[in-house]
Amino acid sequence: MGNSYEEARNRRLQENLKRFQ
C-alpha cells in the first residue's frame, strides 16, 4: 500500500547492478 522505502532501495540496487556490469 506504500512501499516507497523498499522500492527506492530496490531501484538503487538495480542501478548499482547496471553500473557494476
C-alpha positions in Angstrom: 0.0 0.0 0.0 3.0 2.2 0.1 6.4 0.6 0.0 8.3 3.7 -1.2 11.2 2.8 1.1 11.6 -0.7 -0.3 11.0 0.4 -3.8 13.6 3.2 -3.6 16.2 0.7 -2.2 15.4 -1.8 -5.0 15.8 0.9 -7.6 19.2 1.9 -6.2 20.2 -1.8 -6.1 19.2 -2.3 -9.8 21.1 0.9 -10.8 24.2 -0.4 -8.9 24.0 -3.7 -10.8 23.9 -1.9 -14.1 26.9 0.3 -13.2 28.8 -2.7 -11.8 28.3 -4.6 -15.1 
